[in-house]
Amino acid sequence: MNLHEETNRIKQMMGINENTFLKRRVSMHELTQAFEDSLNYATLQLQSQKSRGQSMSLGSFAGNVISMTIDEIHPQLIADKEDFPYDEVYNFIAIEYQEPIITTYNHHK
């Protein structure tokens, strides 16, 4: 089973689909832009730590990218109420963008 098939299997298992809370409030274009901005910033942080002789785990790097992405789209997520299903949003972003996160981390670690 390749990575794409495994990702789809996990999405189905978790009930993540086109009708999730996130996709009803944020377009994929907006989400991708927020993700790319966050990935670029987290990559700069990773490189900065590396230049100081420090390391960052893949889990920490991914967590930073995902958290910053959520922060960037937060206003859309709370537009009609104060809270939102954080875990659902976090997991969706983690699965949707796992390949570029891992690729970027491996390229810059």
Rosetta blueprint (number, residue, H / E / L):
1 M L
2 N L
3 L H
4 H H
5 E H
6 E H
7 T H
8 N H
9 R H
10 I H
11 K H
12 Q H
13 M H
14 M H
15 G L
16 I L
17 N L
18 E L
19 N L
20 T L
21 F H
22 L H
23 K H
24 R H
25 R H
26 V L
27 S L
28 M H
29 H H
30 E H
31 L H
32 T H
33 Q H
34 A H
35 F H
36 E H
37 D H
38 S H
39 L H
40 N H
41 Y H
42 A H
43 T H
44 L H
45 Q H
46 L H
47 Q H
48 S H
49 Q H
50 K H
51 S H
52 R L
53 G L
54 Q L
55 S L
56 M L
57 S L
58 L H
59 G H
60 S H
61 F H
62 A H
63 G H
64 N H
65 V H
66 I H
67 S H
68 M H
69 T H
70 I H
71 D H
72 E H
73 I H
74 H H
75 P H
76 Q H
77 L H
78 I L
79 A L
80 D L
81 K L
82 E L
83 D L
84 F L
85 P L
86 Y H
87 D H
88 E H
89 V H
90 Y H
91 N H
92 F H
93 I H
94 A H
95 I H
96 E H
97 Y L
98 Q H
99 E H
100 P H
101 I H
102 I H
103 T H
104 T H
105 Y H
106 N H
107 H H
108 H H
109 K L
